[in-house]
Every structure is written in structure tokens, then in C-alpha cells.
Amino acid sequence: MGVTSVQGGGSHFSGLAAAKVAGTILVVEDNPTTRKMFRVTLASAGYEVVEAGDAQTALEIASRRHPDLIVQDLALPDMNGLDLLHAFRKQPGGASIPIFCVSGFLSKLNEAHAEDEGFTVVLVKPVDPAHLIQLVREHLAPASEYAEKAASISGRRILLVDDDPLQLKLTHVWLANSGFDVLTATDGASALEEARRHRPDAIVSDVLMPGTDGFALCLALRRADETERIPVILTSSSYIEESDRALAARVGANRLVTKTDGLDALVQAIGAALSAPPPSAPADSIETINDEHAKRTLWQLERQVRQNAHLAHRSNLQAARLAVLASVSEALASNRSLDGVLGEVLASCLDMAGISKGVLYLTENDGRLAFKHQTGFSETEMQNAHRVFDCESVIRDIASRGSVIVVPSAAVAADRAQTLISGMQSSSLLVVPVLWADTIYGAVILGTRPADDISHEDALAFARVLGAQIGQALGLSHAFANLASSEEALRISREELRRLSAHNQKLREDEKAHIARELHDDLGQQLTALKMAVALIEDKSDDAAKPSISRDDLDGMYVSIDRLVDSVRRIAGDLRPVMLDDLGLVEALEWMANEFSSRYRIRVISHIDVDTIAFSRQSRIEVYRMVQEALTNVARHSGATEVVLDLLREDPHCIVRIVDNGRGVEQNARSDRHSFGLLGISERAVLLGGEIDIRTAPGSGFALTAILPLTTVEAKAEQGS
């Protein structure tokens, strides 16, 4: 495939077999994704494709390249699609060029259908590539394919009857290109007049028409002397049953051709009818034929009602399943960023709906709207969009109402509405809340060119679905993210608890060994010395010849007893400070600070002001142990020379803060797998319904703060008083 691009002059593509290009097609589409789909589809079928992103470029290319066929969007940034159609038709040779219209709005398509000199084909987005290729081939079929037929049918007059102007136009072009001289009529009554006046060689009529339908027309032709021998070919996309073919034969039609068979089949049927013997008159009575005709018409009406109900149901379902769902599912399944997917979804959906521009804002944590994605904006409009058009409070207010708002309308102040419209350079806007399950995630603003109106029901229905689906996508994404985060946090918590449990078990074993050593090495030796002293006194009391017990002996025993008492108190204090129960938390902490300073030569500055806090028995123990563990960590790891200990009341919390001037660590390194002291402090804080906060950096010391709710700290305080 080859490609050539000139700035301001569009791009054109050709298939591999450039020498056998089937025709040149101009694609006019402002959405790059849709334009690429058209280009790839047509180029792969052997056509040379010329691209234009706006109407002005398309007109310049058409005047220079003279394309064989044009595929054009109805919603373009610089010109209305119908105005562009008229401009193409006014160019030299433009009147006969097949022009395909594509759009996503039914109301826009109805306007295209109503054009007298309108589009050759009208297609609804998204367009099926295979159907597009088939239609293009029908309009650009090489004349050599029909060279033999042209010699035999050249100049043969065909009366073409169809009430659908687009179908009439398409069939007219095809038959004329096949070599027929074509007359047209739009209903059965006028067709009868044309047949009597011009005596065509054959008549091709649609079956389903208002008033006189195809069956009735054929029967009327067969009953008139001047038209009874004219071949009649009926066409239909609805009357396709064997009973319909039988009725066609009974009214005297040469053949009933299904429209889905294509126009080539119609040409073949015309050729066969022209070479066949004249048709015979209907054999059945008029009453019998009319009765059968009525039955088939009634059956067809019932079938149409069922089809319309089914199509309406499918349409409603499709409206609720915009491309958002497929894109979001893919993003969630492949762990792609939803933020990036939403940009693709916005552009694709707006293109299908025929809306020329849109912008998506999402609500940040602070409540402000943040610009996320846009489609169809110029550079100037982008600057306005990033400023939220200086109307952020208005858009937030509209989003909070939970319903789509048209601007301008009574729902928005006139000056604010004008600011929004000017910023978007549109004549009207839709502000669409993005919400799901009562949660407002942001807003989408939709707009069109200044000459267009976006307040019609098609656009409103699309906007409601778009906002709901983007909101659902964001809600599901957040739910999945929260679930994943919770699972990871649970995994980490379980791992930390497992390690903390193992560590606590080791501490218990170490404590048992320590107590055993203290009992053996300290208490055991002192008791042995006391026992020896008692034995010596016993010996002296038994030996009358020896002197009595001296004062030195008694003093030695008193010293041994005092040492025993001190050792017992020291061991008991290590297990649980007695003064915590006897004197209270404040005095126990001050004693701990003095002992810490004496032992480690690290200055402790205490700020304790909790006289108004009635600590419960449990909270006194937990706070004491948290401070004890924190000071132990300082002594072991910090290299500090000074520690500040704060114990304060800051309603509604009790604050425990230990700050050292040591070496510090990296902020994200504080959860080291061996930091059991911090894990223990954190668990004690959680037991009291609180949490810890750590601030540290290399060379900046280490600050640990436990934030404890007073409601828990003082719970059942009377039990510990």
C-alpha cells in the first residue's frame, strides 16, 4: 500500500496493485479513527483513497482530483454536511458523482434522506466494512462487465417506480450506467400514467408503496390493453416468502427480485424479461387475486410491526451498551490504565453520535475538576478547556444535580451560559454528569458547530447513556483498585503479624532465659552467701567456747538481705514497673526517661501535660510500653544525642511523640522486615483505636507520633483508678 500526504492537501492511499486501481474515492471525515477505518477498508479492496479532515480541504481535493466516489460525514468542524453536499454537486461533473453520507444521529439521517438532489447512499455509524465495499462496487463497477449486455439493451426504456428517493436514485444510476434509458415514478398511480404515455420496454416497481402498491400496479397494467404486454419486474426487501412470489405470478409479474440480491441481479432479471415471450393475462378472478393480496398485505403489516418492536428493543439495548463497556472491560482485564481508555472511548462514541466536540472532567480529591480528555477542540478551545471555561463552579453544580442540562436554558444563569458557549465556540451545549451509585465522578461537556443544535432528543438520550456508562466504568475501576489495595494490605498485615508473633515468641524465650540468669547468678549467689552467714552464726551459738555473734556478722547479713530485696525489685521492675500502678503513668515515664539518660548518655527532654486525661489501666500500660519500645529503638539504631518526649492532650486525641536527632532513614525504608519495634508500637496503637505517623529522612532524625482517641484512652478509667 502506498501513501502520499501534503500539508493542507489531505492524504491519499492506494492498494498494492497500483496499476489496477478500481477507482479514486474521497473520504471526508474529521475523526481520525473512523477515517482510518474507511481508508484501510477501501484501499484493501483496490481503490485509491484520498483523505480530508474538513470540508474546505475536501472541496479543494475534489476540484483537483475529480474522485469517482465520495464518502462524507455529516458532522464536520467547518461546514454543515448538507452544505458540503450542495457544494460538491455544483462542481464540474459533481452532479453525477455517487456521494455516500455517514452519520450516527437518526435525525441527521432524516435530513439527508429529505434532500431532493441528495446523497446516493445514507449509512448509519458504525459502518460495516463489508457492506461499504459492496455498495462502492455497485456504484463503481467497470463498464466492461456489462459490455455484452449494453449492446443488446442500449436505448431500451425502463420505467422505475419506488417511493424511497434514495433507493430510486441508486437504482436509477445503476440502470443508466447499464445502458438503459430510465424514466421514474414515485407511486403506483403516477406509474400507470407514465406507462400509458411513454410505453416503456419494461417496468421495475417496488412492492411496498403507499396507495397503489407493486402488486396492484402490476394487476392494473395487465388489465389495460395498452400496457398488458409490458414486462414487469417487482422488487422488495419485505415480500420475500414463497407466497409472495406466487402472488406476483398471479398478478402477471415476470419475476419478484429480492433487493438483498443486489442490483446486478435486477439487471439480469430485466434482460431475461425483455427476451422472454409476452406475459399472459392473469388466470384467476379479480376477487380471488384481491383476496390473496389483502391476506399478504395484512401478513406483511403484522411482520413489520413485529420487526419494528424487535428493532426498537435492540436499539434500546444498544444505547445502553455503548463502546464504553467493551473498552472498559478490556482495560480491566489487561490492567491497562482506564484514564487512557476513556480518551479513546470519548472520541469513538462522539463520532458515532455525530457530535463534533466533547471534553471530560474528573473530580479530584480536593473537589476541583481536572481536565482529562477532549476531542474536536482547536488550540484556542483547548486553553479554555484547561481553565474549565472559567465556569468550574457552575459545572460542579450541574454535575451535582445528577441530570443532563442543556446550555443555554433556565437551569443556568444567562451570563454563565454565554461564557460556556463562547469558550466551546458552540451554539448550544450539554453538560452531562458522570455518576454511578450516587457518586459524582465528574462531568462531560458536549458541543457542536455554531450552526447546529445539540438539544434534540437523540443527543439527550446519547448523553444520558454516555454519562452513566463512563460513571459505571470509573466506579468499577475504583472498586477493583480498592479491592486489590485491600488484598495487598491484608497480605502485608498477615505477614507482619506472622513475623511479629514469631518475634514475640523469641522475646518470651529470651526473657525466660534472662530471668533464669538473674535468679541463678544474682539471687542464687546472694542466698548462698546469706545461708553461709546463718550457718556461721549457728556454729557460734553451738560452741560455748567461741565468742558470741558479733555486730559485724549482723551487719553483713543485713547487707545481703538488702541486696536480695534490691534484686527482687529490679527483676520485678523489668517485668512490670511497680510505680506505674503505685504512682501513675507520668511519674513512671519520668523515671524511665531518667534511667534511659543515665544508662545510654542520651539527653531526654520531656514535655508531659496530661493531667486532664484519666488513663485507663489498659491505656497506661500500652502508652508506657510504646514509649519504652521507642526509646529502645533510639538507643539501638539512631546514634542520637538527644530525644524529645511529648505526651499531650490535643482534643479529641492523646498524642505520644518521640523525636530524636539521630541519623534517620529513608521514608520508604521504615517498614524494614526486621523493624519489630515499630510493628509492636503500631499494634499497641491499633489496640487503642489509634494509629502511628512516622516522619524521617537521612540525616534528619526520626519522629514517631502515636495518635490515640481519648474515648478509648479514657474508657473504663474508673477501673484503673
Stockholm file with secondary structure:
# STOCKHOLM 1.0

chainA/1-721         MGVTSVQGGGSHFSGLAAAKVAGTILVVEDNPTTRKMFRVTLASAGYEVVEAGDAQTALEIASRRHPDLIVQDLALPDMNGLDLLHAFRKQPGGASIPIFCVSGFLSKLNEAHAEDEGFTVVLVKPVDPAHLIQLVREHLAPASEYAEKAASISGRRILLVDDDPLQLKLTHVWLANSGFDVLTATDGASALEEARRHRPDAIVSDVLMPGTDGFALCLALRRADETERIPVILTSSSYIEESDRALAARVGANRLVTKTDGLDALVQAIGAALSAPPPSAPADSIETINDEHAKRTLWQLERQVRQNAHLAHRSNLQAARLAVLASVSEALASNRSLDGVLGEVLASCLDMAGISKGVLYLTENDGRLAFKHQTGFSETEMQNAHRVFDCESVIRDIASRGSVIVVPSAAVAADRAQTLISGMQSSSLLVVPVLWADTIYGAVILGTRPADDISHEDALAFARVLGAQIGQALGLSHAFANLASSEEALRISREELRRLSAHNQKLREDEKAHIARELHDDLGQQLTALKMAVALIEDKSDDAAKPSISRDDLDGMYVSIDRLVDSVRRIAGDLRPVMLDDLGLVEALEWMANEFSSRYRIRVISHIDVDTIAFSRQSRIEVYRMVQEALTNVARHSGATEVVLDLLREDPHCIVRIVDNGRGVEQNARSDRHSFGLLGISERAVLLGGEIDIRTAPGSGFALTAILPLTTVEAKAEQGS
#=GR chainA/1-721 SS CEEEECTTSCEEEECSCGGGCCCEEEEECSCHHHHHHHHHHHHHTTCEEEEESSHHHHHHHHHHHCCSEEEEESBCSSSBHHHHHHHHHHSTTGGGSCEEEEESCHHHHHHHHTCTTCCSEEEESSCCHHHHHHHHHHHHCCGGGGHHHHHHHTTCEEEEECSCHHHHHHHHHHHHHTTCEEEEESSHHHHHHHHHHHCCSEEEEESCCSSSCHHHHHHHHHHSTTTTTSCEEEEESSCCSHHHHHHHHHTTCSEEEEGGGCHHHHHHHHHHHHHSCCCCCCCSCHHHHHHHHHHHHHHHHHHHHHHHHHHHHHHHHHHTSCHHHHHHHHHHHHTCCHHHHHHHHHHHHHHHHTCCEEEEEEECTTSCEEEEEEESCCHHHHHHHHTGGGCHHHHHHHHHHTSCEEESSTTSCHHHHHHHHHHHTCSCEEEEEEEETTEEEEEEEEECCTTCCCCSHHHHHHHHHHHHHHHHHHHHHHHHHHHHHHHHHHHHHHHHHHHHHHHHHHHHHHHHHHHHHIIIIIIHHHHHHHHHHHHHHHHHHHCTTSCCCCHHHHHHHHHHHHHHHHHHHHHHHHHSCHHHHHTCHHHHHHHHHHHHHHHHCCEEEEEEECTTCCCCHHHHHHHHHHHHHHHHHIIIIICCSEEEEEEEEETTEEEEEEEECSCCCCGGGTTCTTCHHHHHHHHHHHHTTCEEEEEECTTSCEEEEEEEEHHHHTTTGGGGC
#=GC SS_cons         CEEEECTTSCEEEECSCGGGCCCEEEEECSCHHHHHHHHHHHHHTTCEEEEESSHHHHHHHHHHHCCSEEEEESBCSSSBHHHHHHHHHHSTTGGGSCEEEEESCHHHHHHHHTCTTCCSEEEESSCCHHHHHHHHHHHHCCGGGGHHHHHHHTTCEEEEECSCHHHHHHHHHHHHHTTCEEEEESSHHHHHHHHHHHCCSEEEEESCCSSSCHHHHHHHHHHSTTTTTSCEEEEESSCCSHHHHHHHHHTTCSEEEEGGGCHHHHHHHHHHHHHSCCCCCCCSCHHHHHHHHHHHHHHHHHHHHHHHHHHHHHHHHHHTSCHHHHHHHHHHHHTCCHHHHHHHHHHHHHHHHTCCEEEEEEECTTSCEEEEEEESCCHHHHHHHHTGGGCHHHHHHHHHHTSCEEESSTTSCHHHHHHHHHHHTCSCEEEEEEEETTEEEEEEEEECCTTCCCCSHHHHHHHHHHHHHHHHHHHHHHHHHHHHHHHHHHHHHHHHHHHHHHHHHHHHHHHHHHHHHIIIIIIHHHHHHHHHHHHHHHHHHHCTTSCCCCHHHHHHHHHHHHHHHHHHHHHHHHHSCHHHHHTCHHHHHHHHHHHHHHHHCCEEEEEEECTTCCCCHHHHHHHHHHHHHHHHHIIIIICCSEEEEEEEEETTEEEEEEEECSCCCCGGGTTCTTCHHHHHHHHHHHHTTCEEEEEECTTSCEEEEEEEEHHHHTTTGGGGC
//
